[in-house]
Amino acid sequence: MRQLIECVPNFSEGRDMGVIKQITDVIEKIEGVKLLDVDPGEATNRTVVTFVGEPEDVLEAAFQAIKKAKELIDMRHHHGAHPRMGATDVCPLVPVANITLEECAELARQLGKRVGDELGVPVYAYESAAFTPERRNLAICRKGEYEALSKRFGVKEEQPDFGPCVWNDETAKSGATAIGARDFLIAVNYNLNSTSTRRANAIAFDVREKGRPKREDMSNVTSKKVLDENGEPIMIPGTLKGTKAIGWFIDEYGIAQVSMNITDIHTTPLHVAFDEVCRAAAARGVRVTGTEIVGLIPKSVLIDAGKYFLRKQQRSVGIHESEIIKIAVKSMGLDELKPFVPEEKVIEYMIEDKSAKKLVDMTCKGFAEETASESPAPGGGSISAYMGSLAAALGTMVANLSSHKPGWDARWEFFSEWADKGQAMMSNLVYLVDEDTNAFNKIMAVFAMPKGTPEEKAARSKAMQEATLYATQVPLQTMKAAFETFGIIRAMAEEGNPNSVSDAGVGALAARAAVLGAGLNVKINAAGLKDRETAESLIAEANKLIENACREEKEILEIVNGKIG
């Protein structure tokens, strides 16, 4: 699965668009990185840049941007309304898809070390990348801002984690940078059927983690606050961890909103926050009429929300992601104020390469015609993967039909869980349709390599072996993925809607064909491997999968034919 991270560096220049463009230009030059947003501020003299991509590409883009900012920005002449301490003030990495916060923290430390070593920029590791609990707090890392750095470098406890800790012309020009990792922050506004900022604020204080000040008379907001031994107000916490919120009135819409930042989306997912704001609003006689997402969000946020609301309705969650997202949009009223277009709001959709031609995007007729053409790809490997995806699809269909069968309400969750697994199996096999063709194309690309010198011949031979190994591993991966579909197919043959048992039977036939078909590709490609030990190991694994697939098909068909009678 493709890993994606977001990077949100803040540069200490918000007025000179020529400087800003030079910085963003180096980001866009890195292949695989998508620049999502550039937000300059004149008063703050600061620009927030957002880009996303796979980890290695993002780290390179971040390094080049920090390098360019060091060249162009002189902190000795910088003034702005926002706290800052360097040309690149902060540079957080944010997990988006298939990567953990801990992994991002390690990447941030790697980036910090490289920036310190190669660019000579002092770096403080902050938030999840911090080496000490105190430095998790950005304000601690940036204490005293740029003007305090010269003194801080002379104090051991105040020195940066990477790079130089001396004050000279170079560090005076660049200042210091905070590089870290944090969770994805969701900025969201909840629309109220009210124009009262006071009511909106009350709801915000009910739910936000910080809560509200404790007063001598909690029924009277003008009564004295209760203070602790240090003279600080005692707070009554709100109900939602990892959230900040306030109420306001929006002239543009003519309504009050609860404006919230969710800083910990794992502790408090969007859908949980939505339900809690609805509860708190209702307790004060107010109704949430919709939700407004500010900026972009990861796809998983909407998928989790859609599945949450489907489960509340006791409906199967094993449906296509576009339908799940539609449920999330309608359940939280994301389209109340203006149309919610996933392709413009979901990060993964924003960075998709829509120009790339994929087999799986063809019509059934087009796919068949492309297969029948004189082109050697797609071939048997891609067809096998597609047959496997159809096996998973048939099992998922039976699960969904069974989940909604009248009189089977008590078992909806059992079938929903199987349908959800089936969707994942199908997605994996659909991906392998194109990946098998990509593997074949890698071999074709080797034939175009030069072979005029002994060195070129050696490089060509090495590349051919690597491509051949990959072309053997991909159909083996298809075999494993296709074999996995027997689990849902058997379960549906045994437990599913009896009116659809023949569909389960066809699924078993398709699954066996997928395993055996991909197995032929493993064997023919393994024949080209010089490493015979590896080749024989791959073939032995393929033969075992073939044997098990034939057994599974036979047993499932016996169940199916027994029910058909």
C-alpha positions, 0 to 999 in steps of 0.5 A: 500500500502506498504511504503518504505524508503531508509536509507543512513548512512555514517560511518567514517571508509573506510579502515578496512573492518572488521569494515565495515562488522560488521556494515553491518551485524547488518543491514542485521540481521533486517528482512524486510531490504534489504542491497543495497550497501556498498561503502567504500573510503580509501582516505575519510576513510568513507563508504556510506551504502544504505539499504531499507525497511518498516519504522519500520524495517529501523529505527531499522536497522539504530539504530543498525548500529549507535550503532555498529559504536559507539562501533567500531569507535573511532573518536579521531583517525580518519582522512580522506579527507571528512568532518565528525563529528561522528562515524556515520557522517550522517544518512538521511531517503529518501522516496521511495514509498507511504510515504511523505518527511514530514513523513520521517522527523518525523521518523528521529526525532524519530530515533534521539531522540532514538539515543540520549537517549539510546546511548548517542550520540549527534544528530543534526536534519538536512534537512527536519527534522531540527527544525530551518531553519539554520540546514536544511543545513548539513554544518551548523550542521557540522560546524568546524567538529569533532574538533569543537564539544567540544567548540560548546557544550558549546554554547547554539545555537550550542548544539545538538537537542538530546542526551548529550551536554557535552564533555567527553570520551564517546562523544569524542569517538563517536562524533556527528551524523546528522540525517535527511530526504531528497528527493531522489537524482537522479544521471544522465548523459546525453550523447551528440553527442560531445566530447567537454567538453566546450559545455557540460559545457555550456549546464550544466550552461544553465540548472542547478539551480545555473546557470553561473556567470554574466560577463561584456560581456556575449559573452566573457567567459574571460571577468570580472565577475560582483560582488555584493556589497559584492564582490560575483559573481552575478549568472544568474540562470539556468532553472531547479530548484533543480539541480546541473550539470557540463560537462565532457568527459568520456574516457570509452565512448569517448563522453562528458556528462552533469552530473546532480544531481536532488536533488528535483525530485518533482519540476524537475522530470527526464523526465522534466530535460531530455527534458530541457537538449535536448532543451538547447543542440539543441540550441547549435547545440548538440544532446542528444543521451541517458541517463545514470542513476547512481545508483538506482531509485524509480519505480515512476520516470520511471512510471511518465516518461513513462506516460509523453511520452505516453501523448505526443504521445496522447496514453493511459497511462492505460497499464501495468507498464512494458510497461510504463517503456519500453516507459520511457527507449526508450524515454530517451535512458536509454539503449544507453550505456548498457542494462537497466535492471529494476530488477537491477536499480529499488529499488522496484524490487531489494527488491522483495521477489522472493522466495515467492510463489504467486497465482497471479504468477501461470498460469491460468491452474495452478491457477485452478488446485490449487483451485481444489486440496484438499487444502482449500486455495485458496478458494472463497475469492481469487476467488472473488478477481480474478473475480474482477480483471478480471472485472477491466481488461475488463473495462480497455481493452475497454478504451484502445481500445476506446482510439486508435479507428480511428476517436476518436482521440479527446477523447483519453485523456478521455479514457486514464484517465479511463484506468489508473484508471482501471489499479489501480483497477486491481492491488489492486484486484490482491493484494487481491487474495493472501491477502485473502489466507494469511488471511485464513493462519493466522487462520490456524496458530492459531491452532498451538499455545499451549493451555496447560495453562490458559495463553496459552489458553487466548493468543490463544483465543485472537489471534483467534479473531484477525485473524478472524476479519482480515479474515472478513475485507479482503473480505469486502475490496475485496467487496469495490474494486470490486464494484469500478470497476462498475464505469469504466464498466458503463462508457465504456458501455455508451461511449466506442467502441460499438464493445466492449460493450459485454466486458463491459457487461461481466465485469459487470457480473464479478464485481457482482459475485466478490462482492457477492462472497466476501460477503459470506466470510464476513458473514461466517467469521463474525460468528466466532467473539465474538464482535457481534456489530462489526460483525453485522456492517461488515455484514450490510456494506456487505449487502449494497454493495451486494444490490448496486452491483445487481442494478449496474449490472442490469442497465449496462446490460440494456445499453449493451443489448440496444446497442447490439439490 
